[in-house]
Amino acid sequence: MADADTALDLPDGPVEIEVVFAEEQRVWRCHLSLPQGATAASALEAALRQPGAPSVSHRNGGLGIFGRRVAPDRIMHQGDRLEICRPLRLDPKDARRKRANSKD
């Protein structure tokens, strides 16, 4: 019996994905066709070689797929949307503390 990560479960042909980076004033996106077994890191590298790509790194804010954080070695699947996350401007704990202090 094969487990879920074996090549037997993978469809033939390339994996079609979308890569997205949201800036304050605009959203950059590109569609890629990657070989089976491509990782989030290799998808990011391919996306950043596209014309007009932002100069970002997953080390700054991380990577996500449909709003869930993923590791760079995560295997991409058909229809995935890889999101390049921006670093936080303000720590959420500090933001709550600041709001609580301003209510006084």
Backbone torsions as a table, in degrees:
resi	resn	phi	psi	omega
1	MET	NA	130.2	-178.0
2	ALA	-89.1	146.4	176.5
3	ASP	-87.7	175.1	-172.8
4	ALA	-67.1	-19.1	-176.5
5	ASP	-95.4	6.0	-178.5
6	THR	-80.9	159.7	-179.5
7	ALA	-64.0	-19.4	179.6
8	LEU	-62.5	-27.3	-177.5
9	ASP	-89.1	-6.9	-176.8
10	LEU	-88.2	134.5	175.9
11	PRO	-72.0	159.7	176.6
12	ASP	-75.5	157.9	174.7
13	GLY	90.0	179.6	-176.6
14	PRO	-74.1	163.0	176.6
15	VAL	-101.8	124.3	179.3
16	GLU	-95.6	123.1	-179.8
17	ILE	-134.3	171.2	173.8
18	GLU	-123.2	141.0	176.0
19	VAL	-117.2	133.0	-173.8
20	VAL	-131.5	139.5	172.1
21	PHE	-136.3	119.1	-179.0
22	ALA	-97.8	116.9	173.6
23	GLU	-96.4	178.3	-177.7
24	GLU	-64.0	-40.0	-174.4
25	GLN	-106.4	-9.3	-178.4
26	ARG	-156.5	165.4	176.8
27	VAL	-119.0	127.0	176.1
28	TRP	-101.9	135.4	178.3
29	ARG	-146.4	152.2	174.3
30	CYS	-147.2	152.3	177.4
31	HIS	-105.1	136.1	-178.1
32	LEU	-128.0	150.9	171.6
33	SER	-116.0	113.4	-173.4
34	LEU	-116.7	156.0	176.5
35	PRO	-71.1	154.8	175.3
36	GLN	-53.7	140.5	178.4
37	GLY	87.6	1.6	178.4
38	ALA	-64.8	142.1	179.9
39	THR	-96.6	169.8	176.4
40	ALA	-60.5	-39.2	179.6
41	ALA	-65.3	-42.2	179.7
42	SER	-70.4	-32.2	175.4
43	ALA	-65.6	-41.6	178.2
44	LEU	-62.8	-44.5	178.6
45	GLU	-59.2	-44.6	179.5
46	ALA	-64.3	-40.9	-178.9
47	ALA	-65.7	-40.6	-176.7
48	LEU	-73.3	-8.1	173.4
49	ARG	-87.7	-5.3	-178.6
50	GLN	-76.7	150.2	177.7
51	PRO	-59.6	136.8	178.2
52	GLY	78.5	6.5	-178.5
53	ALA	-66.9	144.7	176.7
54	PRO	-70.4	157.0	175.5
55	SER	-97.1	94.5	-177.9
56	VAL	-135.2	170.6	176.8
57	SER	-139.4	146.0	176.8
58	HIS	-68.4	-14.9	179.8
59	ARG	-71.1	-24.0	-179.1
60	ASN	-73.6	-48.0	-175.4
61	GLY	-129.4	-13.8	179.6
62	GLY	99.8	-178.5	-179.9
63	LEU	-125.4	150.4	176.5
64	GLY	-141.9	159.1	172.3
65	ILE	-127.3	117.1	-176.8
66	PHE	49.9	46.9	174.0
67	GLY	82.0	2.8	179.0
68	ARG	-114.0	129.0	-179.5
69	ARG	-61.0	137.9	177.6
70	VAL	-132.2	156.1	176.1
71	ALA	-79.1	152.9	179.4
72	PRO	-59.7	-22.7	-178.6
73	ASP	-91.1	8.4	178.9
74	ARG	-67.2	131.6	179.0
75	ILE	-73.6	132.9	179.6
76	MET	-81.3	145.9	-179.7
77	HIS	-122.0	159.1	179.8
78	GLN	-50.4	127.7	176.0
79	GLY	83.3	1.4	178.4
80	ASP	-63.0	148.1	171.4
81	ARG	-114.7	107.2	179.1
82	LEU	-83.9	122.7	-178.6
83	GLU	-107.2	127.0	175.9
84	ILE	-90.8	113.2	-174.7
85	CYS	-86.8	141.2	174.8
86	ARG	-84.6	152.3	175.5
87	PRO	-68.1	152.5	178.0
88	LEU	-67.1	138.8	176.2
89	ARG	-78.0	-33.3	-176.1
90	LEU	-141.9	134.2	177.7
91	ASP	-61.0	131.6	-178.4
92	PRO	-56.2	-35.1	178.1
93	LYS	-65.6	-42.3	178.0
94	ASP	-64.4	-39.3	179.0
95	ALA	-62.9	-44.2	178.1
96	ARG	-63.4	-42.6	179.4
97	ARG	-60.9	-42.4	-178.5
98	LYS	-65.6	-42.0	178.2
99	ARG	-64.8	-41.3	-179.1
100	ALA	-65.1	-38.9	179.7
101	ASN	-70.3	-29.4	-178.3
102	SER	-77.7	-16.9	178.3
103	LYS	-77.5	-17.8	-177.4
104	ASP	-71.4	NA	NA
